[in-house]
Amino acid sequence: MRVPLRPVLAGAAVVLLLAAAAGGLWFTQGDPAPEPVPEAAEESLPLPPEPPRVADSPEYEECLGKLRDDAQGALSFAEAWEGQGGGDGARHCSALATLALGDPQRAATRLEALAARTPGTAARAAIFGQAGQAWTVAGQPSRAYGAFTLALAITPNDVELLVDRAIAAAALGRFADALADADRAIAQDSSVAEPWVFRAAALRRLERPQEALRDIERALSLDPGNPEALLERGILRQLAGDEAGARADWESVIAASPDSAAADLAQQNLALNAAGPVRR
């Protein structure tokens, strides 16, 4: 069975980094956007649906079971269990609870340390991938890139890891590297929309808008309501002078996914579009 890699918790950060990969909002075409600064967490961050297993015990399952509804309880359980010899299972649950409680930097450090000592290729790569996602949420794409590279050294053709590293590369302004990873991801599986979206973002920053639009249309053919793809197509349409088309795409994002980070960015673009050339 394949070990899941992508934490749900990074969804908002991925969208923000897509904006950075695209050069910020549509009106920003200069230097790469600054790295996003994570805000203090007011609520628990969501977690991976099935964290990779590093232990096989009732305590481990009980601790992981607490993560969804009682992250603080999971952390307390993990710390007590570790003090009683819980080992890697306790350390993994503790790191995930720390992440859920809004401290991604500390969680990333713990996950990297755990991955370094975890036997088995799938679990080791998965935990390095989780560390990379945590560094992404912490707004440290350089550390994220390093963690994803370690994971890819173990599983070099993993599509999700390639996309994750492409996002980190784009946040660092390394758009050619982002494009290379997106190319590899698509070569492995061309049926998933996400790699096409991020390749389009990289192509646009490399001043290849026609190719970017082609990729976005492919992404939307695979997933017609994909909010990140609609956000990106709106940016491309705006740059091509199609303000009505851009507005339609951004309004679609807001209507379909009103509580998403993509909708927030779409709303910002609409507001700036309405403000006119003086604000651009």
Disulfide bonds with the S-S distance in Angstrom:
Cys63-Cys93 2.05
